[in-house]
């Protein structure tokens, strides 16, 4: 090969080699400068833990219900003769609210009253007149039988003497002795009858008279009860909330004729989880948020069910609410907030400072003495209204990052400053 012909090619190879040798140091220098560049500081917001009281709040949905309610159903079927109250009327226990037609029931009561009076008279006669007369008659019969027995005994005695003397035939003595046996039998019967009258007959007569009187009294009370059933009275104090019928319409058993509710005090009935119910006690304070009312209404826990609801496995609780103003209505759905246990002088941080690890544990980022962010696991207690109680993991001197800590790596340089968008110059 001619060396002259290869000169351009050799020149190109040498040129590329020189360029590569010049570029390589520059690349290595640029890489060294990138690794040595300092990390950029991240602006965060931070604060120390504060000491303050914190309360646990339990939130739930509830329905307002009356503290007492009576859906009054008639026990008989009859037309309504007259109503004495309108819907919304205030009534008291025992007050007459309505009367059903009861003319036939009143007549039956009058008939049974007469039968009862007759039974009373018969009982009086049996106890004061009839029984003593029976005893007296039995005593008289016994006296007559005794006298007859004595007479026959005397006759038999005298005839035996005459028969012994041969003055009378034997048949006369036999006749007298037969009469004596009959007199003795009559005497024994009279004596037993008197004893029976004095014991069993008197008792039976009194029981019969008493039984008739009791039966008559029961029938009278039954008739009076039916008349009373026609008078509809309120069993409780409250307000008439429902009256579906008008006078003249027929009231039937099983259908409420008048509904009365005591609404001066209402109950907010809610269902909460068993774990939350175990943290509550009777008398705990609560706030009830009612639609249409600006301020929450105060309430207190009045009942915590001792058993779980079988359908939802929750615990029913009742909150007692004063409603003398009548502003709250039965059946309204409301929100309740129940104040549970309170911890005074607790170590508190904003909830925004808490971060969650992949295993579910909680941790915070703190500003270390080296100006970098460091991770610290913490144990959290009560969480309420944007604040969290810190049980362990931090000391009062720790400066905890409360804003900007999300996605910070361990050891990231940080500086404490206002959040982005805050007015640092203090201008209006």
VOPAGU-2260 file (C-alpha; in pm, 1 decimal, decimal comma):
REM VOPAGU-2260
SITE   aa  ch    i         X         Y         Z
SITE  UNK   A    0       0,0       0,0       0,0
SITE  UNK   A    1     116,7     351,7     -79,4
SITE  UNK   A    2     182,7     551,7     239,6
SITE  UNK   A    3      73,8     864,1      61,1
SITE  UNK   A    4    -272,6     722,7      -3,0
SITE  UNK   A    5    -327,4     644,5     370,9
SITE  UNK   A    6    -239,0     992,2     501,0
SITE  UNK   A    7    -601,3    1136,4     524,8
SITE  UNK   A    8    -726,4     831,6     705,8
SITE  UNK   A    9    -448,5     839,1     958,8
SITE  UNK   A   10    -512,3    1205,9    1016,7
SITE  UNK   A   11    -877,6    1147,9    1095,0
SITE  UNK   A   12    -793,6     875,1    1347,8
SITE  UNK   A   13    -539,9    1095,3    1523,9
SITE  UNK   A   14    -789,4    1384,4    1530,2
SITE  UNK   A   15   -1066,1    1179,1    1697,0
SITE  UNK   A   16    -819,8    1044,4    1951,9
SITE  UNK   A   17    -711,2    1394,2    2049,6
SITE  UNK   A   18   -1074,7    1510,8    2084,4
SITE  UNK   A   19   -1163,2    1213,4    2306,6
SITE  UNK   A   20    -863,1    1278,8    2527,9
SITE  UNK   A   21    -969,9    1642,1    2569,1
SITE  UNK   A   22   -1337,0    1565,9    2647,2
SITE  UNK   A   23   -1274,6    1290,4    2906,4
SITE  UNK   A   24   -1112,3    1516,7    3172,6
SITE  UNK   A   25   -1396,0    1766,8    3135,7
SITE  UNK   A   26   -1658,7    1496,5    3191,4
SITE  UNK   A   27   -1482,3    1362,6    3495,3
SITE  UNK   A   28   -1449,5    1713,9    3635,5
SITE  UNK   A   29   -1822,5    1781,4    3586,3
SITE  UNK   A   30   -1912,1    1455,5    3766,0
SITE  UNK   A   31   -1694,4    1541,9    4062,5
SITE  UNK   A   32   -1848,8    1883,7    4094,5
SITE  UNK   A   33   -2207,2    1730,9    4097,2
SITE  UNK   A   34   -2128,7    1488,8    4379,9
SITE  UNK   A   35   -1971,3    1754,6    4588,8
SITE  UNK   A   36   -2264,0    2002,8    4558,1
SITE  UNK   A   37   -2439,4    2062,7    4898,1
SITE  UNK   A   38   -2808,7    1957,4    4946,2
SITE  UNK   A   39   -3072,3    2229,8    4929,5
SITE  UNK   A   40   -3235,5    2321,1    5261,8
SITE  UNK   A   41   -3608,6    2256,2    5290,1
SITE  UNK   A   42   -3820,9    2518,8    5465,1
SITE  UNK   A   43   -4045,4    2361,2    5732,0
SITE  UNK   A   44   -4264,5    2474,8    6018,9
SITE  UNK   A   45   -4181,6    2341,5    6363,0
SITE  UNK   A   46   -4272,3    2381,0    6728,8
SITE  UNK   A   47   -4215,4    2225,0    7068,2
SITE  UNK   A   48   -4480,5    2015,3    7245,4
SITE  UNK   A   49   -4730,4    2213,7    7453,7
SITE  UNK   A   50   -4886,1    2128,8    7789,1
SITE  UNK   A   51   -5265,1    2151,7    7794,5
SITE  UNK   A   52   -5572,5    1946,1    7878,8
SITE  UNK   A   53   -5719,4    1729,2    7606,2
SITE  UNK   A   54   -6054,3    1550,5    7601,1
SITE  UNK   A   55   -6168,9    1251,5    7405,4
SITE  UNK   A   56   -6477,9    1308,5    7190,3
SITE  UNK   A   57   -6700,4    1038,3    7048,7
SITE  UNK   A   58   -6908,6    1127,4    6744,2
SITE  UNK   A   59   -7224,7     950,1    6631,3
SITE  UNK   A   60   -7553,7     993,7    6450,6
SITE  UNK   A   61   -7872,8     989,0    6660,3
SITE  UNK   A   62   -8249,5    1030,6    6642,7
SITE  UNK   A   63   -8450,0    1246,7    6883,7
SITE  UNK   A   64   -8714,3    1050,2    7076,3
SITE  UNK   A   65   -8956,3    1139,5    7360,3
SITE  UNK   A   66   -8865,2    1047,8    7716,1
SITE  UNK   A   67   -9217,5     899,8    7752,6
SITE  UNK   A   68   -9481,1     806,6    7495,4
SITE  UNK   A   69   -9826,7     646,6    7499,6
SITE  UNK   A   70  -10011,1     534,4    7186,6
SITE  UNK   A   71  -10353,2     488,2    7349,3
SITE  UNK   A   72  -10559,5     208,8    7193,4
SITE  UNK   A   73  -10923,9     143,4    7288,9
SITE  UNK   A   74  -11006,2    -197,1    7438,3
SITE  UNK   A   75  -11353,9    -202,0    7286,2
SITE  UNK   A   76  -11490,6    -125,8    6941,9
SITE  UNK   A   77  -11735,5     165,3    6946,1
SITE  UNK   A   78  -11798,6     498,4    6771,6
SITE  UNK   A   79  -11635,2     806,7    6922,4
SITE  UNK   A   80  -11898,3    1012,8    7100,2
SITE  UNK   A   81  -11675,6    1310,6    7176,8
SITE  UNK   A   82  -11312,6    1429,4    7182,5
SITE  UNK   A   83  -11201,7    1662,8    7460,2
SITE  UNK   A   84  -10855,4    1750,6    7321,5
SITE  UNK   A   85  -10697,6    1859,0    6994,3
SITE  UNK   A   86  -10355,4    1777,3    6851,8
SITE  UNK   A   87  -10087,5    1981,4    7031,2
SITE  UNK   A   88  -10285,8    2009,6    7356,8
SITE  UNK   A   89  -10100,9    1973,6    7687,3
SITE  UNK   A   90  -10255,2    1693,5    7896,4
SITE  UNK   A   91  -10193,2    1539,0    8237,7
SITE  UNK   A   92  -10199,4    1181,5    8362,9
SITE  UNK   A   93  -10558,7    1067,2    8424,6
SITE  UNK   A   94  -10715,4    1344,1    8215,0
SITE  UNK   A   95  -11023,7    1246,2    8009,8
SITE  UNK   A   96  -10936,4    1270,5    7639,2
SITE  UNK   A   97  -11234,9    1109,4    7462,9
SITE  UNK   A   98  -11553,9     913,6    7527,3
SITE  UNK   A   99  -11688,7     626,3    7316,1
SITE  UNK   A  100  -12055,8     533,7    7280,9
SITE  UNK   A  101  -12143,0     332,9    7595,2
SITE  UNK   A  102  -12523,2     333,0    7644,7
SITE  UNK   A  103  -12544,6     -46,8    7619,3
SITE  UNK   A  104  -12251,2     -86,1    7856,5
SITE  UNK   A  105  -12410,9     149,0    8108,5
SITE  UNK   A  106  -12732,6     -55,2    8097,7
SITE  UNK   A  107  -12540,3    -379,1    8156,1
SITE  UNK   A  108  -12364,1    -218,8    8448,8
SITE  UNK   A  109  -12699,7    -118,6    8601,7
SITE  UNK   A  110  -12835,2    -472,6    8559,2
SITE  UNK   A  111  -12530,1    -624,8    8726,8
SITE  UNK   A  112  -12550,8    -371,6    9005,3
SITE  UNK   A  113  -12904,2    -489,8    9083,0
SITE  UNK   A  114  -12792,4    -854,2    9086,6
SITE  UNK   A  115  -12513,8    -763,5    9322,3
SITE  UNK   A  116  -12750,2    -589,5    9562,4
SITE  UNK   A  117  -12979,6    -897,8    9561,4
SITE  UNK   A  118  -12681,4   -1123,2    9639,3
SITE  UNK   A  119  -12586,0    -895,7    9926,7
SITE  UNK   A  120  -12935,7    -924,3   10072,3
SITE  UNK   A  121  -12935,3   -1304,3   10035,0
SITE  UNK   A  122  -12598,4   -1322,2   10207,3
SITE  UNK   A  123  -12726,1   -1111,9   10496,2
SITE  UNK   A  124  -13034,4   -1333,7   10531,5
SITE  UNK   A  125  -12828,7   -1650,6   10521,7
SITE  UNK   A  126  -12587,3   -1533,2   10789,0
SITE  UNK   A  127  -12833,8   -1367,7   11026,9
SITE  UNK   A  128  -13163,1   -1557,4   10990,4
SITE  UNK   A  129  -13168,7   -1880,2   10793,7
SITE  UNK   A  130  -12880,6   -2060,5   10958,5
SITE  UNK   A  131  -12993,5   -1996,4   11323,4
SITE  UNK   A  132  -13349,2   -2119,8   11238,2
SITE  UNK   A  133  -13209,3   -2447,2   11103,3
SITE  UNK   A  134  -13009,3   -2495,2   11420,4
SITE  UNK   A  135  -13308,6   -2422,3   11640,6
SITE  UNK   A  136  -13527,7   -2669,3   11447,7
SITE  UNK   A  137  -13262,6   -2941,4   11479,6
SITE  UNK   A  138  -13231,9   -2876,2   11853,0
SITE  UNK   A  139  -13613,4   -2899,2   11892,5
SITE  UNK   A  140  -13624,1   -3225,2   11697,7
SITE  UNK   A  141  -13353,1   -3367,3   11922,4
SITE  UNK   A  142  -13543,1   -3263,1   12235,3
SITE  UNK   A  143  -13861,4   -3429,6   12111,8
SITE  UNK   A  144  -13672,5   -3749,0   12023,8
SITE  UNK   A  145  -13512,9   -3748,0   12367,9
SITE  UNK   A  146  -13850,7   -3711,4   12542,3
SITE  UNK   A  147  -14002,2   -3987,8   12330,2
SITE  UNK   A  148  -13707,4   -4213,7   12413,1
SITE  UNK   A  149  -13750,9   -4153,3   12786,6
SITE  UNK   A  150  -14124,3   -4227,3   12762,4
SITE  UNK   A  151  -14067,9   -4556,9   12584,3
SITE  UNK   A  152  -13798,5   -4653,5   12833,3
SITE  UNK   A  153  -14050,1   -4596,5   13118,6
SITE  UNK   A  154  -14319,4   -4799,9   12937,4
SITE  UNK   A  155  -14082,6   -5091,2   12881,1
SITE  UNK   A  156  -13977,7   -5086,1   13244,8
SITE  UNK   A  157  -14334,1   -5095,1   13377,3
SITE  UNK   A  158  -14446,3   -5366,5   13133,0
SITE  UNK   A  159  -14157,2   -5586,8   13229,9
SITE  UNK   A  160  -14273,6   -5566,3   13589,5
SITE  UNK   A  161  -14633,1   -5645,0   13491,9
SITE  UNK   A  162  -14521,8   -5928,4   13267,0
SITE  UNK   A  163  -14319,5   -6070,8   13552,5
SITE  UNK   A  164  -14630,9   -6062,4   13771,0
SITE  UNK   A  165  -14836,5   -6227,1   13491,4
SITE  UNK   A  166  -15059,6   -5927,1   13458,1
SITE  UNK   A  167  -15004,0   -5874,2   13081,4
SITE  UNK   A  168  -14932,7   -6104,6   12790,2
SITE  UNK   A  169  -14584,6   -6125,1   12633,0
SITE  UNK   A  170  -14691,1   -5953,3   12312,2
SITE  UNK   A  171  -14754,9   -5629,5   12499,8
SITE  UNK   A  172  -14399,1   -5635,8   12632,0
SITE  UNK   A  173  -14266,8   -5708,2   12281,7
SITE  UNK   A  174  -14461,7   -5415,3   12141,0
SITE  UNK   A  175  -14321,5   -5177,4   12404,8
SITE  UNK   A  176  -13965,1   -5294,9   12345,2
SITE  UNK   A  177  -14004,6   -5244,9   11968,1
SITE  UNK   A  178  -14129,4   -4890,9   12028,0
SITE  UNK   A  179  -13826,4   -4829,7   12250,8
SITE  UNK   A  180  -13587,9   -4940,2   11972,9
SITE  UNK   A  181  -13761,6   -4700,4   11729,0
SITE  UNK   A  182  -13741,6   -4412,7   11979,4
SITE  UNK   A  183  -13371,9   -4481,7   12033,8
SITE  UNK   A  184  -13309,8   -4470,7   11657,0
SITE  UNK   A  185  -13502,8   -4143,0   11622,2
SITE  UNK   A  186  -13299,2   -3991,2   11904,8
SITE  UNK   A  187  -12968,6   -4094,2   11746,2
SITE  UNK   A  188  -13074,3   -3949,6   11408,3
SITE  UNK   A  189  -13182,9   -3618,1   11563,7
SITE  UNK   A  190  -12853,3   -3590,9   11749,3
SITE  UNK   A  191  -12650,3   -3648,2   11432,5
SITE  UNK   A  192  -12863,0   -3399,8   11239,1
SITE  UNK   A  193  -12808,7   -3131,1   11500,3
SITE  UNK   A  194  -12434,8   -3192,8   11490,1
SITE  UNK   A  195  -12437,0   -3168,7   11108,8
SITE  UNK   A  196  -12639,7   -2847,5   11110,7
SITE  UNK   A  197  -12408,1   -2694,0   11363,4
SITE  UNK   A  198  -12095,8   -2778,6   11160,4
SITE  UNK   A  199  -12136,8   -2869,4   10794,8
SITE  UNK   A  200  -12472,0   -2722,2   10704,6
SITE  UNK   A  201  -12389,2   -2381,4   10848,1
SITE  UNK   A  202  -12056,3   -2374,3   10669,0
SITE  UNK   A  203  -12210,4   -2481,4   10338,9
SITE  UNK   A  204  -12487,7   -2224,9   10365,1
SITE  UNK   A  205  -12240,4   -1948,3   10435,5
SITE  UNK   A  206  -12014,4   -2058,6   10148,9
SITE  UNK   A  207  -12304,1   -2071,0    9907,7
SITE  UNK   A  208  -12419,7   -1724,9   10005,7
SITE  UNK   A  209  -12065,1   -1591,5    9985,0
SITE  UNK   A  210  -12015,1   -1752,5    9645,3
SITE  UNK   A  211  -12328,3   -1594,1    9502,9
SITE  UNK   A  212  -12222,7   -1255,0    9638,4
SITE  UNK   A  213  -11871,2   -1286,9    9496,4
SITE  UNK   A  214  -12004,4   -1387,6    9155,6
SITE  UNK   A  215  -12241,3   -1092,7    9148,2
SITE  UNK   A  216  -11962,7    -858,0    9253,8
SITE  UNK   A  217  -11734,1    -989,3    8976,5
SITE  UNK   A  218  -11999,8    -937,0    8711,2
SITE  UNK   A  219  -12059,9    -583,7    8836,8
SITE  UNK   A  220  -11690,4    -501,1    8823,0
SITE  UNK   A  221  -11667,9    -644,0    8471,7
SITE  UNK   A  222  -11956,7    -424,9    8359,6
SITE  UNK   A  223  -11799,2    -121,3    8525,0
SITE  UNK   A  224  -11467,9    -198,6    8353,0
SITE  UNK   A  225  -11634,8    -199,7    8013,0
SITE  UNK   A  226  -11789,1     138,4    8088,6
SITE  UNK   A  227  -11447,8     266,1    8197,1
SITE  UNK   A  228  -11294,2     134,1    7874,9
SITE  UNK   A  229  -11523,0     368,6    7686,9
SITE  UNK   A  230  -11356,4     662,6    7863,4
SITE  UNK   A  231  -11013,8     728,2    7710,8
SITE  UNK   A  232  -10772,0     883,2    7963,1
SITE  UNK   A  233  -10405,8     980,3    7936,2
SITE  UNK   A  234  -10162,4     756,0    8128,9
SITE  UNK   A  235   -9884,8    1019,1    8125,4
SITE  UNK   A  236   -9821,6    1393,6    8121,2
SITE  UNK   A  237   -9738,5    1525,2    7776,4
SITE  UNK   A  238   -9867,1    1666,9    7450,7
SITE  UNK   A  239  -10116,8    1517,4    7207,0
SITE  UNK   A  240   -9914,4    1446,5    6893,8
SITE  UNK   A  241  -10164,8    1241,9    6694,1
SITE  UNK   A  242  -10543,8    1206,7    6678,4
SITE  UNK   A  243  -10634,7    1029,9    6354,2
SITE  UNK   A  244  -11015,6     998,3    6398,4
SITE  UNK   A  245  -11303,8    1243,1    6420,4
SITE  UNK   A  246  -11611,4    1224,9    6643,4
SITE  UNK   A  247  -11858,0     970,6    6504,7
SITE  UNK   A  248  -11593,2     745,4    6351,1
SITE  UNK   A  249  -11547,6     397,5    6497,2
SITE  UNK   A  250  -11247,8     326,7    6716,1
SITE  UNK   A  251  -11113,4     -28,3    6706,9
SITE  UNK   A  252  -10878,6    -221,0    6936,0
SITE  UNK   A  253  -10524,4    -238,9    6799,7
SITE  UNK   A  254  -10536,9     103,3    6632,1
SITE  UNK   A  255  -10408,9     405,1    6832,2
SITE  UNK   A  256  -10687,1     654,5    6897,2
SITE  UNK   A  257  -10468,4     924,9    7056,8
SITE  UNK   A  258  -10088,5     948,6    7093,4
SITE  UNK   A  259   -9938,1    1142,9    7383,6
SITE  UNK   A  260   -9566,6    1226,7    7413,0
SITE  UNK   A  261   -9370,3    1392,4    7691,1
SITE  UNK   A  262   -9144,7    1627,5    7493,9
SITE  UNK   A  263   -9023,7    1866,0    7765,8
SITE  UNK   A  264   -8728,6    1628,1    7785,4
SITE  UNK   A  265   -8603,8    1442,8    7478,6
SITE  UNK   A  266   -8363,2    1155,7    7426,7
SITE  UNK   A  267   -8103,1    1141,9    7150,8
SITE  UNK   A  268   -8069,3     769,1    7082,7
SITE  UNK   A  269   -7747,1     657,4    6913,9
SITE  UNK   A  270   -7553,4     336,8    6848,0
SITE  UNK   A  271   -7175,5     332,7    6891,4
SITE  UNK   A  272   -6900,4      72,6    6883,9
SITE  UNK   A  273   -6844,2    -133,1    7197,6
SITE  UNK   A  274   -6484,3      -5,9    7230,0
SITE  UNK   A  275   -6611,4     353,2    7242,3
SITE  UNK   A  276   -6894,2     271,8    7483,2
SITE  UNK   A  277   -6646,2     126,9    7731,5
SITE  UNK   A  278   -6481,5     469,4    7755,2
SITE  UNK   A  279   -6808,7     640,0    7855,9
SITE  UNK   A  280   -6994,9     671,0    8183,3
SITE  UNK   A  281   -7332,7     802,4    8295,1
SITE  UNK   A  282   -7337,8    1178,9    8331,3
SITE  UNK   A  283   -7078,4    1247,0    8061,3
SITE  UNK   A  284   -7137,9    1575,5    7884,1
SITE  UNK   A  285   -7237,0    1589,6    7519,4
SITE  UNK   A  286   -7323,7    1838,5    7247,9
SITE  UNK   A  287   -7604,7    1775,9    6999,5
SITE  UNK   A  288   -7599,1    1943,2    6659,3
SITE  UNK   A  289   -7954,9    1990,9    6532,2
SITE  UNK   A  290   -8037,8    2093,3    6172,9
SITE  UNK   A  291   -8164,5    2450,7    6166,0
SITE  UNK   A  292   -8021,3    2544,1    6506,6
SITE  UNK   A  293   -7695,2    2738,9    6502,6
SITE  UNK   A  294   -7549,2    2642,8    6840,3
SITE  UNK   A  295   -7509,6    2284,5    6965,4
SITE  UNK   A  296   -7755,5    2181,5    7235,4
SITE  UNK   A  297   -7612,9    2055,3    7564,9
SITE  UNK   A  298   -7696,6    1700,8    7677,9
SITE  UNK   A  299   -7584,2    1434,6    7924,8
SITE  UNK   A  300   -7546,7    1057,5    7892,7
SITE  UNK   A  301   -7844,9     903,2    8074,2
SITE  UNK   A  302   -7828,7     538,2    7962,3
SITE  UNK   A  303   -7563,0     299,4    7830,9
SITE  UNK   A  304   -7713,9     -32,0    7726,7
SITE  UNK   A  305   -7572,7    -328,2    7920,9
SITE  UNK   A  306   -7602,6    -550,5    7613,4
SITE  UNK   A  307   -7498,0    -536,5    7249,2
SITE  UNK   A  308   -7753,9    -492,0    6974,8
SITE  UNK   A  309   -7775,2    -837,1    6815,6
SITE  UNK   A  310   -7814,8    -702,0    6464,1
SITE  UNK   A  311   -7536,8    -442,0    6453,2
SITE  UNK   A  312   -7317,8    -551,5    6750,9
SITE  UNK   A  313   -7319,9    -191,4    6869,8
SITE  UNK   A  314   -7420,2     -38,7    7204,4
SITE  UNK   A  315   -7725,6     185,4    7231,4
SITE  UNK   A  316   -7682,4     503,0    7434,1
SITE  UNK   A  317   -7930,3     773,3    7536,0
SITE  UNK   A  318   -7853,5    1141,0    7578,2
SITE  UNK   A  319   -8101,5    1346,3    7781,0
SITE  UNK   A  320   -8181,9    1692,1    7639,3
SITE  UNK   A  321   -8387,3    1972,0    7796,9
SITE  UNK   A  322   -8661,9    2080,2    7555,8
SITE  UNK   A  323   -8890,8    2301,1    7762,1
SITE  UNK   A  324   -8874,5    2560,1    7484,3
SITE  UNK   A  325   -9020,3    2308,3    7238,2
SITE  UNK   A  326   -8761,9    2396,0    6972,1
SITE  UNK   A  327   -8660,5    2032,7    6917,9
SITE  UNK   A  328   -8890,7    1791,9    6737,3
SITE  UNK   A  329   -8925,5    1418,4    6787,7
SITE  UNK   A  330   -8781,4    1214,6    6501,7
SITE  UNK   A  331   -8516,1    1469,5    6397,7
SITE  UNK   A  332   -8182,1    1313,5    6289,4
SITE  UNK   A  333   -7895,3    1483,5    6475,3
SITE  UNK   A  334   -7519,2    1461,1    6526,3
SITE  UNK   A  335   -7387,0    1405,4    6878,0
SITE  UNK   A  336   -7043,4    1467,5    7025,4
SITE  UNK   A  337   -6983,7    1303,5    7362,4
SITE  UNK   A  338   -6701,4    1419,1    7585,3
SITE  UNK   A  339   -6518,5    1119,4    7724,7
SITE  UNK   A  340   -6209,8    1102,1    7943,8
SITE  UNK   A  341   -6004,9    1419,4    7991,5
SITE  UNK   A  342   -5627,9    1430,0    8051,3
SITE  UNK   A  343   -5503,7    1749,5    8217,7
SITE  UNK   A  344   -5154,8    1881,3    8142,1
SITE  UNK   A  345   -5102,0    1645,0    7849,8
SITE  UNK   A  346   -4814,3    1677,2    7600,3
SITE  UNK   A  347   -4985,3    1796,0    7283,9
SITE  UNK   A  348   -4884,5    1836,8    6919,0
SITE  UNK   A  349   -5088,8    1923,9    6611,9
SITE  UNK   A  350   -5220,5    1617,9    6432,5
SITE  UNK   A  351   -5045,4    1745,6    6116,9
SITE  UNK   A  352   -4711,0    1656,6    6276,1
SITE  UNK   A  353   -4796,9    1285,0    6288,8
SITE  UNK   A  354   -4680,2    1060,4    6006,5
SITE  UNK   A  355   -4766,7     694,6    5949,2
SITE  UNK   A  356   -4510,0     427,6    5868,6
SITE  UNK   A  357   -4575,2     133,3    5638,4
SITE  UNK   A  358   -4638,6     -92,3    5939,7
SITE  UNK   A  359   -4901,0     149,3    6072,5
SITE  UNK   A  360   -4689,3     292,0    6353,6
SITE  UNK   A  361   -4671,0     666,0    6412,9
SITE  UNK   A  362   -4360,7     886,9    6395,4
SITE  UNK   A  363   -4263,5    1252,9    6368,0
SITE  UNK   A  364   -3972,0    1438,6    6211,7
SITE  UNK   A  365   -3767,3    1662,1    6442,6
SITE  UNK   A  366   -3509,6    1927,4    6368,2
SITE  UNK   A  367   -3178,1    1798,6    6502,6
SITE  UNK   A  368   -2886,8    2000,5    6635,4
SITE  UNK   A  369   -2717,4    1946,4    6298,4
SITE  UNK   A  370   -2995,5    2131,8    6119,2
SITE  UNK   A  371   -3126,0    1815,2    5956,3
SITE  UNK   A  372   -3457,8    1628,9    5983,9
SITE  UNK   A  373   -3455,0    1311,5    6189,8
SITE  UNK   A  374   -3724,9    1050,3    6240,3
SITE  UNK   A  375   -3856,0     965,5    6587,2
SITE  UNK   A  376   -4122,1     700,5    6663,2
SITE  UNK   A  377   -4394,1     817,6    6904,4
SITE  UNK   A  378   -4684,6     667,1    7100,8
SITE  UNK   A  379   -5010,7     858,5    7053,3
SITE  UNK   A  380   -5293,5     885,3    7308,5
SITE  UNK   A  381   -5609,3    1094,1    7263,9
SITE  UNK   A  382   -5663,2    1257,3    6925,8
SITE  UNK   A  383   -5920,6    1536,1    6926,7
SITE  UNK   A  384   -6002,5    1849,6    6727,6
SITE  UNK   A  385   -5670,2    1875,5    6545,0
SITE  UNK   A  386   -5456,0    1795,7    6849,7
SITE  UNK   A  387   -5287,1    1471,8    6950,7
SITE  UNK   A  388   -5158,9    1357,3    7288,8
SITE  UNK   A  389   -4801,4    1226,3    7279,5
SITE  UNK   A  390   -4746,1     954,6    7537,9
SITE  UNK   A  391   -4382,1     869,6    7465,9
SITE  UNK   A  392   -4098,4     913,3    7216,7
SITE  UNK   A  393   -4031,1    1287,1    7252,9
SITE  UNK   A  394   -3873,0    1520,1    7506,3
SITE  UNK   A  395   -3986,2    1879,8    7575,3
SITE  UNK   A  396   -3671,8    2011,5    7402,4
SITE  UNK   A  397   -3746,9    1837,1    7071,6
SITE  UNK   A  398   -3838,0    2077,6    6790,8
SITE  UNK   A  399   -4105,2    1886,9    6599,1
SITE  UNK   A  400   -4174,5    1957,8    6232,4
SITE  UNK   A  401   -4545,7    2034,9    6198,8
SITE  UNK   A  402   -4551,7    2145,1    5836,3
SITE  UNK   A  403   -4349,3    2032,7    5535,4
SITE  UNK   A  404   -4240,9    1703,0    5690,3
SITE  UNK   A  405   -4416,9    1487,4    5433,2
SITE  UNK   A  406   -4169,3    1286,2    5216,7
SITE  UNK   A  407   -3864,0    1426,9    5398,0
SITE  UNK   A  408   -3574,9    1183,1    5400,3
SITE  UNK   A  409   -3369,9    1111,8    5708,0
SITE  UNK   A  410   -3092,3    1372,6    5732,8
SITE  UNK   A  411   -3244,2    1624,5    5493,9
SITE  UNK   A  412   -3119,1    1978,0    5576,5
SITE  UNK   A  413   -3407,0    2193,7    5694,4
SITE  UNK   A  414   -3465,2    2546,1    5811,0
SITE  UNK   A  415   -3761,8    2667,6    6014,5
SITE  UNK   A  416   -3965,6    2935,0    5845,4
SITE  UNK   A  417   -4317,9    3035,4    5745,6
SITE  UNK   A  418   -4519,6    2814,9    5516,3
SITE  UNK   A  419   -4532,4    2895,6    5149,2
SITE  UNK   A  420   -4789,3    3166,9    5089,3
SITE  UNK   A  421   -4772,3    3307,7    5443,9
SITE  UNK   A  422   -4717,5    3681,9    5471,6
SITE  UNK   A  423   -4367,8    3699,1    5622,4
SITE  UNK   A  424   -4349,4    4075,1    5603,5
SITE  UNK   A  425   -4640,5    4131,8    5837,1
SITE  UNK   A  426   -4832,9    4340,7    5586,3
SITE  UNK   A  427   -5206,0    4360,4    5586,2
